[in-house]
Amino acid sequence: VAVTHIQESAAVPDHALALDGIDLMVVNAAGIPILNELSSPQRTALSHWVRNGGQVLVTLGGQAETLLQTADWLAELLPDSVASAQVTKLDPSGLETFTSSQNRLPTFEGLQLPKTFGRDGVGEMLISGRTSRRVSQPFAVRYVSGFGHITVLAADLESAEFADWPQRMDLVTLLIGDSLRHADEDNVSESIRLSGFADLAGQTRATLDRFELKRPFSFAVLAVIIGVLIALVGPLDYLLMRKFNQKSWIGWLTFPTVSVALSIGLWMAAQPRKSVSTEPTDASEASHSEADDALLRTNSIEFVDIDAQSGFGRLFRWSFIYSHPSNRVQIATRTTPETKAVADKFHHQVLAPFGTPSLAMGGIQIESSGKSCGVSLKQTDPESPLSSQIDGMRLSPRSSKSFALQTQFSTDLPEQTLKRRRGSELLNGELINTLPVDLLDGMLIYQNWVYLLPTRLPAGSKIDEVDSLRQKNFRWQLSRQRALESNSEGESWDVSVVDQPRRLAEMLMFHNAVGGPRYTVLRNEVLGHLDFSSLLTVDRCILVGRCKTPWSELVVTTESADAESSPEATRSLATSEQSNSYVRLVLPVEEVRR
């Protein structure tokens, strides 16, 4: 665990991209002087980082009101009932019970967190206690903001009463969850033995890095080829020498002849199958289409996430590009009509090589992934989004490279709130597809229930009654569990399967909901930001669907292409073999008291 203690405001980045390497941020009263000096870009960067999935632990003790006034960006991310709460005296017994402490704490001051968990104050209560007047009071509550979480503790852990408390670190560890814990090493070791990787990202890599032109050959195939060569040379030499009265010089002709002929045959068999465009505009475009289709292929998986309540959106696309001959390419992005219809403002669009040089992905050589290309960043003015492209990516013959696109944007979708009866875990009322795309194989997920939507839900269409949809246990849906006469039967996860991208996408989106490493025997650390299991709270539901076309477009050109052409006018030279795009819309849920 690496910890950075911020001692001056200049150390805080002014862009959310610089915070990507942070798993947890702790904000306390000792940082009030630094928080007061933060500039507007720094506050915006922190806010975007939290909404993009960042985790924050904030201690709101006796100086809670001053801290929230100073960190206005943090107050905006919390419910209004928390930002306007008052400080009160708290009895420490709740914290002592939570940490199983045998050491007494004195009475301390803390923020009076709201007890009513309505639409404005919904959160997951982690620690319950009471005030000095013996009135029940939440001590720690976790709130959802965008795709991130803010854990609020009503105590100043750096104050004198907590400084010498032996269980202070135990309290922090219990509050931040799995951030300091890893998956079971025995299960992970078993997955490495079976597949060569220890993370879901490794199985995703193996799935995306499969191309029709990139035909792998096992040792058995190579052994057969060598056997054929030996069989042709041995008997052929024997028969020819017998025919020509055992002339030994015959062998000097048959062996190279057979070797050259077999090499030519294997080389011709390894050539890609070429295909010509059905409707070329002219002869030159037809020839280019035939050549380019044989040169470059791409496989991609894409996730578009939108939080309707905060108006924050993001896009993550992981792609592999394959080249049959040696090549050097440039890769840029182009905005699609779907994204333009949703995004009001782009915060950044960054395209860069993607990989982890460890057993998580099965092992990647840093020399081949980082030094073979360059990433050029550009920003015309402070108000324009930061964007990038990959220049000079070298592709060896019959090789592939990995890269990822990450985009953040603001959106203004029509407001929609789903209803839930008081005391019930099921939704009711209407559901409208406010997205500009049709949703295929859609699901509406609320806590541990999933509502199976029609096979195709057109854009703008409405379902009058959600409770009329087919309902299933969400964990059973993920594990393909079936109810039998006397028990149930599920489908175990196979780490060696690399030809089921849709099943893999479900696991990436809700890994912890199905049991995490206990089910898949794999960690989910590299792509953990895609896991929305923690957003399945009482005040939110998630609309999930597959899209027919991606929300982002890659423009792949070779060095010989016209560098002066704008990306909007440049034709991509890469053909997509496999592309899977998913959209997730997080909607608020309101309790109806009737």
Helices and strands as residue ranges (DSSP letters): G 9-11, G 16-19, E 24-27, G 29-31, H 32-36, H 40-51, E 55-59, H 64-70, H 72-77, H 80-83, E 87-91, H 93-98, E 108-111, E 124-131, E 136-145, E 148-153, H 160-163, H 168-175, G 177-180, H 185-195, H 200-208, H 219-243, G 248-250, H 251-269, H 283-295, E 296-307, E 312-323, E 327-335, H 337-342, E 343-353, H 366-370, E 374-378, E 386-395, E 399-411, E 418-421, E 427-428, E 431-432, E 439-446, E 449-452, E 456-457, E 462-463, G 466-468, E 470-473, H 474-479, E 482-483, E 488-489, H 501-509, G 512-514, H 517-520, G 528-530, G 533-535, E 540-547, E 552-558, E 575-592
